[in-house]
């Protein structure tokens, strides 16, 4: 059996949605330099859906493939549905990953969720700023 | 075009070696310990091979013990040498191959004091530190040349330091033998490891040189073969192949090492033209003639390896992602490289079949692969990544 499935190799060779989004609505950054896999996910949100999504990854074949796959899975989905995308979904959509590479699919899912959280946090902060009215001092 | 640039991992069996081995499977198949004619003809071949292996390192045939490979020879040297020596301290360099490091660690688990010799940023053992750290040692082990970065160690001086400290000195010459001269008299070592499959011989055979007068204990017990230092019916076909490989390596060494160094430098020049590409280890004479190890900033080694693999080019990497333990190269870390430099490292090792055409092809494809991965990376070459930590990354403990 090959180390990486054919699907993984496809996503590695021709990953989908590589790039940055200037003025992204949400940005998720995960990973650390010790382990050597780092992913950035950028999203554009319209009507509570992921209208556009891009990624940049420094990492092994599985890291690139899982980043690519998670952006494919998330594109066009509602934020709620996108938050439900799990590491298992990423791995199974790729036809499986070697056990030693499972942590890469965690990272990809985490990066997506972090981007959505970033959007929600920014949105929450913006709406609370407009709703704020001066309180009378006692 | 398939381009093999991973000769430090293994080499193809030379056709002349294969031809030498063939009779020993089904025709001259005897057990070298048998007294009849079948045994005698096997024994004759065994002893001829022993002479050839000995000649490669200017040793006497009776100083050569055949084993199942370099790893076993390293184990025999470390465990067997330590067992026979006085004292309870084992010393080895921080950049030894796991086949030396792990037996040293095992001795540590059994209660010995285990000390590592540090290396400088070029991957060379620091003599001043060694002089202090070797005191009280029973056994010292330092490789002749490192498998990852090709750095050639000051073995003559280290052997002298060990001798002055009353310690046995072992040298793993698995990567150096056949590429640079390895004369045991000049080196002054007590024990030296050789491996067949690194010099165009078959896998599964190696040897330990044991200097006349040096004492080791066996780690494999049985019928008393190899002066009772390594029992077991000899792998005659393999040993014959190993002997022939040594004969060819010795003969071709002067010419081949020059040819390889020129090709190495040709490839290295092209690779270093890329932005954010750095050599790991020394340049020139303190480096094996066939070894290149380059770190590419902002990208990762397994990605580079697979990218080159798609073009039919075989290399290896020191990245954590590519290792079984998810640890970056201990050699690069010992040299003071940062983790991201280890992760982005690629090793190219040239060999007998390497040509200028292959080297140029590999260089051109490497540029393509690096460019493609750089376009995907969140970082740019030259960026300081030492503090990068965005968390959210739990290791699946296996």
Interface residues (C-beta under 8 A of the other chain):
Chain A: X4 X9 X12 X13 X15 X18 X29 X30 X31 X32 X33 X34 X35 X36 X37 X38 X39 X40 X56 X57 X58 X59 X60 X61 X62 X63 X64 X99 X100 X102 X103 X106 X107 X110 X111 X114
Chain B: X298 X299 X300 X301 X302 X303 X306 X310 X319 X320 X321 X322 X324 X326 X328 X338 X339 X340 X343 X375 X376 X377 X378 X379 X385 X386 X387 X388 X389 X390 X391 X392 X393 X394 X395 X396 X398
